[in-house]
Amino acid sequence: MNTRQHDPFKAAFDSLEELADLISQVLNCPITIEDVNHRLLAYSTHDERTDPARIYTIIGRRVPEKVINQLWKEGTIPALLQTRDPIRVKNIEDIGLNNRVAISIWKQDEVLGFIWAIEIDKTLTEEDFDLLKKAADSAKNKLLQLQTRKNKKEEHSQEFFWKLLTGHLKGEKDIYERFHALKISPSPSFAIAVFQFPVNITNKIEQNISYLLKTSQLMKILLYTIDCNQLIVLISAGNIREPFKEINHFVQTFVSTMNERYSIKGITPVYSSIYDDYQKMSQAYKETLEVLSIKEKFPLETQEIFNYQKLGIFQLFELISKKRESEPYENYSLKKLKEYDQKHNSNLLETLEVFLNKDNNINDAAKELNVHANTLNYRLKRISEIGDVNFKDPNQKMLLYLDLKLEKYS
């Protein structure tokens, strides 16, 4: 029988499981079928031969993240996203992966999923490769049906998420009922994360984002949406010993992976406080926008700050700025130093700001200003004399720091 002419997968299938079993029978090897985000859709059940990676995938209903990361690093997944031909994957003992062949399931220019065939007792031939292509074509319609249902659910999820973000849903009972209607288990606590991209997020970038969020197992993602150049994510913070530490690790990993895999640089991540009341989600969202605003105005001071809790005194800037605008006020010390700098072409104001930025550390401030420590001590003495500044008074130093920053805030 000529397998190039015969297509054993032409028949109608009630399920992907039925198709997986038939592929396994025809090729005589274990089969798994995944969606594009490596969630397990079906696997052949009449074959006990397997390897650890397949066992973990079946148990967890998704490919383990360490396997996905390794397949990206050695080029398998990038290749599967480019070609319609089967690809050989060599044994990788570290992640429990035996030799196998993978093929993408395509709809026009979009990858819908993958078929994986483990080579345990045999090596697939060119004829087997042709059969695998026919199997991928046969699986396409089933995956399209699943995708249609998934898209409808995501539309409802997006609407629900925006109502939460904008404070249009009130009543804890109603919110929880909507979560359950979408088959989402709400976490006892949560945080909002926002990733600001340097450009508006295109459909292609959105596909990459969706892939990363759905394959990452660092944090549980409940909902996400996109607004122009911002990705907004609802993160489960329940049952985590150190939520801030783990959320911080997640957002940093997301940014670095977008750069490594897709060459997208310049993403700014921020995240809110931890909340346990979903009626306060709009407040959490406002916190993230405030952190972004502060980071834009003070990039150097906040380059290591990504969380609202870490903003410190910057949290109060909007309130203090309004107070300053509503009443006549000028910091006498800063006024005198500014006048002196203008008259003598000096930089005492800059010296003061750097010194306060470095928490009164002479060596760190001198290094930042590129001057000797003795030179800095002389300048601090002049600042004290000209501006009537007492460097032993924490209240005066705090106000000087605040007013120096407020000049940039307005």
C-alpha positions as CSV (number, residue, x, y, z in Angstrom):
1,M,0.0,0.0,0.0
2,N,1.4,3.4,-0.9
3,T,1.0,5.7,2.1
4,R,1.6,8.8,-0.1
5,Q,-1.7,8.1,-1.8
6,H,-3.7,6.7,1.1
7,D,-4.8,8.9,4.0
8,P,-6.0,6.9,7.0
9,F,-7.0,10.2,8.7
10,K,-9.7,11.2,6.2
11,A,-12.5,9.8,8.3
12,A,-14.6,12.0,10.6
13,F,-13.5,11.9,14.3
14,D,-15.7,12.4,17.3
15,S,-12.8,13.6,19.4
16,L,-9.1,14.5,19.3
17,E,-8.5,11.5,21.7
18,E,-9.8,9.2,18.9
19,L,-7.5,10.8,16.4
20,A,-4.5,10.5,18.8
21,D,-5.2,6.8,19.2
22,L,-5.4,6.3,15.4
23,I,-2.1,8.2,14.8
24,S,-0.5,6.0,17.5
25,Q,-1.8,2.9,15.8
26,V,-0.7,3.9,12.3
27,L,2.8,5.1,13.4
28,N,3.3,2.6,16.2
29,C,4.4,5.1,18.8
30,P,2.9,7.2,21.7
31,I,1.2,10.4,20.6
32,T,0.3,13.7,22.3
33,I,-1.6,16.6,20.8
34,E,-1.2,20.1,22.4
35,D,-2.6,23.5,21.7
36,V,-0.3,26.4,20.7
37,N,0.3,27.2,24.4
38,H,1.4,23.6,25.1
39,R,-1.8,22.6,27.0
40,L,-2.5,18.9,26.6
41,L,-5.6,18.4,24.4
42,A,-5.3,14.6,23.8
43,Y,-3.0,11.6,24.1
44,S,-2.9,8.1,22.9
45,T,-4.2,5.7,25.5
46,H,-3.4,2.3,24.1
47,D,0.4,2.4,24.5
48,E,2.2,2.1,27.8
49,R,5.6,3.1,26.3
50,T,6.5,6.7,27.3
51,D,9.1,9.0,28.9
52,P,9.1,11.3,31.9
53,A,8.3,14.4,30.0
54,R,5.2,12.8,28.6
55,I,4.2,11.5,32.0
56,Y,4.5,15.0,33.5
57,T,2.5,16.5,30.6
58,I,-0.3,14.1,31.1
59,I,-0.5,14.5,34.9
60,G,-0.3,18.3,34.7
61,R,-2.4,18.6,31.5
62,R,0.3,20.9,30.2
63,V,4.0,20.6,29.1
64,P,6.3,21.4,32.1
65,E,7.8,24.9,31.9
66,K,11.4,23.5,32.1
67,V,10.7,21.4,29.0
68,I,9.3,24.4,27.1
69,N,12.3,26.6,28.1
70,Q,14.8,23.9,27.0
71,L,12.9,23.4,23.6
72,W,13.1,27.2,23.1
73,K,16.8,27.3,23.9
74,E,17.8,24.5,21.5
75,G,15.6,25.8,18.7
76,T,12.8,23.3,18.5
77,I,9.8,25.6,19.2
78,P,11.1,28.5,17.1
79,A,11.4,26.0,14.2
80,L,7.9,24.6,14.8
81,L,6.5,28.2,14.5
82,Q,8.2,28.5,11.1
83,T,7.7,25.2,9.2
84,R,4.9,22.9,8.2
85,D,7.4,19.9,8.1
86,P,8.0,17.4,10.9
87,I,11.0,18.2,13.1
88,R,13.2,15.7,14.9
89,V,13.9,16.4,18.6
90,K,16.9,14.5,20.0
91,N,17.0,13.0,23.5
92,I,17.5,15.5,26.3
93,E,18.1,13.5,29.5
94,D,18.1,16.5,31.8
95,I,14.4,17.1,31.2
96,G,13.3,13.5,30.7
97,L,12.8,13.9,26.9
98,N,13.4,10.9,24.7
99,N,13.9,11.1,20.9
100,R,10.7,12.3,19.2
101,V,9.2,14.0,16.1
102,A,7.0,17.1,16.3
103,I,4.8,18.8,13.7
104,S,2.8,22.0,13.9
105,I,-0.9,22.1,13.1
106,W,-1.6,25.1,10.9
107,K,-4.5,27.2,9.8
108,Q,-3.2,29.4,6.9
109,D,-0.4,31.4,8.6
110,E,-1.3,30.6,12.2
111,V,-0.1,27.7,14.3
112,L,-3.0,26.1,16.3
113,G,-1.1,23.4,18.0
114,F,1.4,20.5,17.8
115,I,1.5,16.7,17.5
116,W,4.4,14.9,19.2
117,A,5.4,11.3,18.4
118,I,7.9,9.6,20.7
119,E,10.4,7.3,19.0
120,I,10.8,4.6,21.5
121,D,11.2,1.3,19.6
122,K,11.5,2.7,16.1
123,T,12.7,5.7,14.1
124,L,10.1,7.4,12.0
125,T,10.7,7.2,8.2
126,E,9.9,9.6,5.4
127,E,6.7,7.8,4.8
128,D,5.8,8.2,8.5
129,F,6.6,12.0,8.1
130,D,4.0,12.1,5.2
131,L,1.5,10.4,7.4
132,L,2.2,12.9,10.2
133,K,1.5,15.8,7.9
134,K,-1.9,14.2,7.0
135,A,-2.6,13.7,10.7
136,A,-1.8,17.4,11.4
137,D,-4.2,18.5,8.6
138,S,-6.9,16.3,10.0
139,A,-6.5,17.7,13.5
140,K,-6.9,21.3,12.2
141,N,-10.8,21.4,12.2
142,K,-11.0,20.1,15.8
143,L,-8.6,22.7,17.0
144,L,-10.5,25.4,15.2
145,Q,-13.6,24.4,17.0
146,L,-11.8,24.6,20.4
147,Q,-10.3,28.0,19.4
148,T,-13.8,29.4,18.6
149,R,-15.1,28.4,22.0
150,K,-12.0,29.8,23.7
151,N,-12.3,33.1,21.9
152,K,-15.9,33.6,23.0
153,K,-14.9,32.9,26.6
154,E,-12.0,35.4,26.3
155,E,-14.4,38.1,25.1
156,H,-16.6,37.7,28.1
157,S,-13.5,37.6,30.4
158,Q,-12.2,40.8,28.9
159,E,-15.4,42.6,29.5
160,F,-15.6,41.3,33.1
161,F,-12.0,42.3,33.8
162,W,-12.5,45.9,32.5
163,K,-15.6,46.3,34.7
164,L,-13.5,45.2,37.7
165,L,-10.6,47.5,36.7
166,T,-12.8,50.6,36.3
167,G,-14.9,49.9,39.5
168,H,-18.2,49.2,37.6
169,L,-18.9,46.0,39.5
170,K,-20.0,46.3,43.1
171,G,-21.0,43.5,45.5
172,E,-18.7,40.7,46.4
173,K,-21.3,38.0,45.7
174,D,-22.0,39.3,42.2
175,I,-18.2,39.4,41.4
176,Y,-17.7,35.8,42.7
177,E,-20.7,34.6,40.7
178,R,-19.2,36.1,37.5
179,F,-15.9,34.4,38.2
180,H,-17.6,31.0,38.5
181,A,-19.7,31.6,35.4
182,L,-16.4,32.0,33.5
183,K,-15.1,28.9,35.2
184,I,-12.3,30.8,36.9
185,S,-11.5,30.1,40.5
186,P,-10.9,33.4,42.3
187,S,-7.9,33.6,44.5
188,P,-8.3,34.7,48.2
189,S,-5.8,37.5,47.4
190,F,-4.5,39.2,44.3
191,A,-2.4,41.9,42.7
192,I,-2.5,43.8,39.5
193,A,0.6,44.0,37.3
194,V,1.0,46.3,34.3
195,F,3.7,45.9,31.6
196,Q,4.2,49.1,29.7
197,F,5.6,48.4,26.2
198,P,7.7,51.0,24.3
199,V,5.1,50.7,21.4
200,N,1.5,49.8,20.9
201,I,0.9,46.0,21.2
202,T,0.3,44.5,17.8
203,N,-1.6,41.2,17.1
204,K,1.7,39.4,16.7
205,I,3.0,40.7,20.0
206,E,-0.3,39.9,21.7
207,Q,0.1,36.2,20.5
208,N,3.6,36.1,22.0
209,I,2.2,37.6,25.3
210,S,-0.6,35.1,25.4
211,Y,1.9,32.3,24.9
212,L,4.2,33.4,27.7
213,L,1.4,34.0,30.2
214,K,-0.2,30.6,29.5
215,T,3.0,28.6,29.5
216,S,4.6,30.3,32.6
217,Q,4.1,28.4,35.8
218,L,5.7,31.0,38.1
219,M,2.4,32.6,39.0
220,K,-1.3,31.8,38.4
221,I,-2.8,34.3,36.0
222,L,-6.5,34.8,36.5
223,L,-7.2,37.4,33.8
224,Y,-5.4,39.7,31.4
225,T,-6.2,42.4,28.9
226,I,-4.4,44.8,26.6
227,D,-4.8,48.6,26.4
228,C,-2.7,50.2,23.6
229,N,0.9,49.8,24.8
230,Q,0.0,48.2,28.2
231,L,-0.6,44.6,29.2
232,I,-2.7,44.4,32.4
233,V,-2.7,41.2,34.4
234,L,-4.6,39.9,37.4
235,I,-2.3,37.7,39.4
236,S,-3.3,35.2,42.1
237,A,-1.4,35.9,45.3
238,G,-3.1,33.3,47.4
239,N,-1.2,30.5,49.2
240,I,2.2,32.2,48.6
241,R,4.6,32.6,51.4
242,E,6.4,35.7,50.0
243,P,4.0,37.2,47.4
244,F,5.9,40.4,46.7
245,K,9.1,38.5,46.1
246,E,7.5,35.9,43.8
247,I,5.5,38.5,41.8
248,N,8.7,40.6,41.4
249,H,10.5,37.5,40.1
250,F,7.6,36.8,37.7
251,V,7.5,40.3,36.2
252,Q,11.3,40.4,35.8
253,T,11.3,37.0,34.1
254,F,8.5,38.0,31.8
255,V,10.4,41.1,30.7
256,S,13.6,39.2,30.1
257,T,11.9,36.4,28.2
258,M,10.1,38.8,25.9
259,N,13.6,40.2,25.1
260,E,15.3,36.9,24.7
261,R,12.7,35.1,22.6
262,Y,11.1,38.0,20.7
263,S,13.7,40.8,20.8
264,I,11.2,43.2,22.5
265,K,13.2,45.6,24.7
266,G,12.2,48.5,27.0
267,I,9.2,46.9,28.8
268,T,8.5,48.6,32.1
269,P,6.8,46.3,34.7
270,V,5.0,47.5,37.8
271,Y,2.6,45.9,40.3
272,S,0.2,46.9,43.0
273,S,-0.2,46.1,46.7
274,I,-1.8,42.8,47.6
275,Y,-5.6,42.9,48.1
276,D,-8.2,40.4,49.3
277,D,-11.3,42.3,48.2
278,Y,-12.1,42.3,44.5
279,Q,-14.2,45.4,44.9
280,K,-10.9,47.2,45.4
281,M,-9.4,46.1,42.1
282,S,-9.8,49.6,40.6
283,Q,-7.7,50.9,43.5
284,A,-5.0,48.3,42.7
285,Y,-5.1,49.4,39.1
286,K,-4.7,53.1,40.0
287,E,-1.6,52.2,42.1
288,T,0.1,50.6,39.1
289,L,-0.6,53.7,36.9
290,E,0.8,55.9,39.7
291,V,4.0,53.9,39.8
292,L,4.3,54.2,36.1
293,S,3.8,57.9,36.3
294,I,6.4,58.3,39.0
295,K,8.9,56.1,37.1
296,E,8.5,58.3,34.0
297,K,9.2,61.5,36.0
298,F,12.0,60.0,38.2
299,P,13.7,57.3,36.1
300,L,17.0,57.3,38.0
301,E,15.5,57.4,41.5
302,T,13.0,54.6,40.8
303,Q,14.9,52.3,38.4
304,E,14.8,49.5,41.0
305,I,11.2,50.2,42.1
306,F,8.4,48.3,40.5
307,N,5.9,48.0,43.3
308,Y,3.6,50.6,44.9
309,Q,4.7,49.6,48.4
310,K,8.3,50.5,47.5
311,L,7.5,54.0,46.3
312,G,8.0,55.4,49.8
313,I,7.5,59.1,50.0
314,F,6.8,59.2,46.2
315,Q,3.3,57.9,47.1
316,L,2.5,61.3,48.6
317,F,3.7,63.5,45.8
318,E,0.4,64.2,44.2
319,L,-1.1,65.3,47.5
320,I,1.9,67.5,48.4
321,S,2.1,68.9,44.9
322,K,-1.6,70.1,45.1
323,K,-0.9,71.7,48.5
324,R,2.1,73.5,47.1
325,E,0.1,74.8,44.1
326,S,-2.7,76.1,46.3
327,E,-0.5,78.3,48.6
328,P,2.5,80.5,48.0
329,Y,5.7,78.7,49.1
330,E,9.3,78.6,48.3
331,N,12.0,76.7,50.1
332,Y,14.4,79.4,51.4
333,S,17.5,77.1,51.3
334,L,17.0,76.0,47.8
335,K,16.3,79.6,46.6
336,K,19.6,80.8,48.1
337,L,21.6,77.9,46.6
338,K,20.0,78.4,43.2
339,E,20.8,82.1,43.2
340,Y,24.4,81.3,44.2
341,D,24.8,78.7,41.4
342,Q,23.5,81.1,38.8
343,K,25.8,83.9,40.0
344,H,29.0,81.7,40.3
345,N,28.3,79.1,37.7
346,S,28.6,76.4,40.4
347,N,26.6,73.2,41.0
348,L,25.7,73.2,44.7
349,L,22.1,72.3,44.1
350,E,23.1,69.2,42.1
351,T,25.6,68.3,44.8
352,L,22.9,68.6,47.5
353,E,20.5,66.4,45.5
354,V,23.1,63.7,44.8
355,F,24.2,63.7,48.5
356,L,20.6,63.3,49.6
357,N,19.9,60.6,47.0
358,K,22.8,58.6,48.3
359,D,21.4,58.8,51.9
360,N,24.2,61.1,53.1
361,N,27.0,58.7,52.1
362,I,30.1,60.8,51.3
363,N,31.9,58.1,49.3
364,D,28.8,57.1,47.1
365,A,27.9,60.7,46.5
366,A,31.5,61.6,45.6
367,K,31.7,58.7,43.1
368,E,28.4,59.8,41.5
369,L,29.6,63.4,41.2
370,N,33.1,62.2,40.0
371,V,34.9,64.3,42.6
372,H,37.2,63.6,45.6
373,A,35.6,63.1,49.0
374,N,37.4,66.1,50.3
375,T,36.0,68.2,47.5
376,L,32.5,67.0,48.4
377,N,33.0,67.8,52.0
378,Y,34.0,71.4,51.1
379,R,30.9,71.8,48.9
380,L,28.7,70.5,51.7
381,K,30.2,73.1,54.0
382,R,29.4,75.8,51.5
383,I,25.9,74.5,51.1
384,S,25.4,74.6,54.9
385,E,26.7,78.2,55.0
386,I,24.9,79.6,52.0
387,G,21.6,77.8,52.4
388,D,21.5,77.7,56.1
389,V,21.3,73.9,56.0
390,N,21.8,71.8,59.1
391,F,22.8,68.3,57.8
392,K,22.1,66.9,61.3
393,D,18.5,67.8,61.2
394,P,16.5,64.9,59.5
395,N,13.3,67.1,59.1
396,Q,15.2,69.8,57.2
397,K,16.9,67.2,55.0
398,M,13.7,65.4,54.3
399,L,12.0,68.6,53.2
400,L,14.9,69.6,51.0
401,Y,14.8,66.2,49.3
402,L,11.0,66.5,48.9
403,D,11.1,70.0,47.4
404,L,14.0,69.1,45.0
405,K,11.9,66.2,43.7
406,L,8.7,68.2,43.5
407,E,10.3,70.6,41.1
408,K,10.5,67.7,38.7
409,Y,7.1,66.4,39.4
410,S,5.0,69.4,38.3
